[in-house]
Amino acid sequence: MIATTPLLRTQEIPTLQYQNVITRLDASWEDTLSTLLGLGRAAGADFVEFFLERVNFVSCLAEDDSITSISPRLSTGAGVRVFKGKADCYVSTNDVSFAGLKAALEKAISILGLSLPAPTAYIPTVNLELLRDYTAIGGNQINNINNKENWLVGCSSMQEMGEILLQANGALAKRASHVQSRRSSYFRDWQEVLVAASDGTFARDIRLTQSVGYSLLCADGTNRSSINKRNGSTGEPEFLRGWQYDTDAEEVSESAGKMLYADYVESGTYPIVMANKFGGVIFHEACGHLLETTQIESKTTPFIDKKGEQIAHESLTAWDEGLSNNAFGTIDMDDEGMPAQRTLLIENGILKNFISDRAGSIRTGHPRTGSGRRQNFAYPAASRMRNTYIAPGEYAVDDLFASIDKGIYCKKMGGGSVGGTGQFNFAVDEAYLIENGKVTKPLKGATLIGEAKDIMNKISMCSADIDLAAGFCGSISGSIYVTVGQPHLKVDSITVGGR
């Protein structure tokens, strides 16, 4: 880098020549970013933030006994966000040279109606903190302290990916009957990020997210069943090698076999027991999103003014956090450079906190919770969930079933949709009738229908067997990795669509 004086003139900035290493996002970027941040502040911006990213992604798909797709992707890019009051603008670019970043900054400034100071004006650079490098300090990845730099080389090769997925499909073929199609899929997403902001934030991290799973379709005449199972983790280079696909194949095959000849559920209003793990997707979709400050900004949440009030049954406590070791939504820092933390959302039915990013905090007044997340550099960060779950309760699982004379056990949840203010419908991939406190015959075709503000007050019993599951969440800042979860829980009554 060419040496600079503590104060630069606007006219001198175009002549600067920074020699940043594009293949590594580290402290060598400090001078580049501090100069550009200073330029943005001198133009009249209240706050300026740069987000730099490198990605190494690959996915692999096996269908029946063949590898049908291997898709690698490499990308490098950056985004700059500029605030003036409560208004903001975001511009992204693939050009991470000094000139490219400066051009993106100037575009964002101009969109907000700001302009660069006069050519003779002095531009003080922003003093950044000593780099908080989570690749060096280990962060929350307690099993991999100081190993993040080696995560990528420790992952499975493309050849190994294919071999494992074909072996997994073979295990499925041995266990399932009336198979229409067998699919197993895997992806690895390695990401290096660097965040620098005009408040002095300067932080770096490496993330490694992986997922693998099955999709099984069975058919016999007019009978059909489809069962999926997916596992996910962060920070485990050996993740794919450790996949217990025999166990998953047994589980998926058994579920598909039971659902193949199951009777269709009769529509009506029932008490239900929802299984742990991925059962938490309903809380995530129907309530979690309504606690994000983006919903407060758009005035589309019924909980906008309910902080400190009861919004759920007194049996329900819920958390959102980024700390659970190796969970799919775990992060050491968010995409605004804030360390991860635990956020108590609901305690004994009382709304305690919202999920907030920087923009949400500026516009709503709710404190940041380390929840500014984005799919990649093309998106500005927004308030997003991480590991979100209902806390364990005091009951045994059998107690929940014993309290129901006639109801439905929702063992595996499928896809669904949620309206802007919490109306939802979710398919149940695997369900069973509950009669006189016992699980009896299998049922298919069930859909749960309701509203968040209603169902939250009907969750009357929670067991102690909390478990978590990997998920994908789409919202205004793209698709991100999240964890959903809960113990087994009882909903006193809910509308169930069927035949």
Protein Blocks (a to p, Z undefined) as FASTA:
>chain_A
ZZddfbdcfklmmmpccdddfkbccfklmmmmmmmmmmmmmnopabdcdddddddddddd
dehjacfbdcddddddddddddehjbccddddfblcfklmmmmmmmmmmmnopacddfkb
ccddddddddddfklnopmmlmlgoklmmmmmmpccfklmmmmmmmmmmmmmmmpghifb
dcddddddddddddddfkopacddddddddddddddddehjbccddddddddehilklmm
mpcfklmmmmmmmmmmmmmmpccddeddddddddehjlmmmmmmmmmmmmpfklmmnopa
fklmmghiafbdfkbccdddfkbghiakbcfbdceopacddddfbgghiafbdcddfklm
mmnopacehiaccfblmbccddddfbdcddddfbdfklmmmmpmbdcddfbccdddddfk
opacdddfbdcddeehiacbddehiacdddfklmmmmmmbccfkdcddddddddfeopad
ddddddddddfbacdddZZ
